Amino acid sequence: MSANKSLWMAIMVSLPISLALPLSAAEKLKALIVDGQNNHEVWPKSTIMMKQYLEETGLFEVEIGRTHYIWKSERE
């Protein structure tokens, strides 16, 4: 399974579970989005979108961890 699919799967599984938990108004769940491993141009934008979606719920405090990006293709 690709890293992107794994990330989406983790979000889709954890989101309903976290919504079912009782939370006080001041308590937010901490989320970490790790990106930088894909060799296409969409991941920076999708990371920001995921962060915004999660924070807009008011349930999450989101941080982004970007790994060192390495281009492994033979073409530029």
C-alpha positions in Angstrom: 0.0 0.0 0.0 1.4 3.4 -0.9 2.2 6.0 1.8 -0.5 8.3 0.5 -3.2 5.6 0.8 -2.0 4.6 4.2 -2.2 8.2 5.4 -5.7 8.6 4.1 -6.8 5.3 5.6 -5.4 6.3 9.0 -7.3 9.6 8.9 -10.5 7.9 7.7 -10.3 5.3 10.5 -9.3 7.6 13.3 -11.6 10.5 12.6 -14.9 8.7 13.3 -13.4 7.1 16.4 -12.1 10.4 17.7 -15.5 12.1 17.1 -17.2 9.5 19.2 -15.0 10.2 22.2 -16.3 12.8 24.7 -14.0 15.9 24.8 -14.1 19.0 26.9 -14.1 22.3 25.1 -10.4 23.0 25.9 -9.2 19.6 24.9 -8.0 19.1 21.4 -6.5 16.0 19.8 -2.9 16.4 18.5 -2.4 15.2 15.0 0.9 14.9 13.0 0.9 14.9 9.2 4.2 13.5 7.9 4.8 14.3 4.2 7.6 14.7 1.7 7.9 11.1 0.5 6.2 11.2 -2.8 7.6 12.2 -6.2 4.7 14.2 -7.5 3.7 17.8 -7.2 0.4 17.5 -5.4 1.4 16.5 -1.8 2.3 20.0 -0.5 -1.1 21.3 -1.4 -3.0 18.2 -0.1 -1.1 18.4 3.2 -2.2 22.0 3.8 -5.8 21.0 2.8 -5.8 18.1 5.3 -4.5 20.4 8.0 -7.1 23.0 7.4 -9.9 20.4 7.3 -8.9 18.9 10.6 -8.4 22.2 12.3 -11.8 23.6 11.1 -13.5 20.8 13.0 -12.2 22.4 16.2 -11.2 19.0 17.5 -7.6 18.9 16.3 -4.3 20.7 16.8 -2.3 19.8 13.7 1.5 19.9 13.1 3.2 19.0 9.8 6.5 17.1 9.7 8.1 17.3 6.3 10.8 14.8 5.6 13.7 15.5 3.4 12.5 15.3 -0.2 14.6 13.2 -2.5 13.9 12.9 -6.2 14.7 9.4 -7.3 13.6 9.5 -10.9 16.1 9.4 -13.8 14.3 12.3 -15.6 13.9 15.9 -14.3 
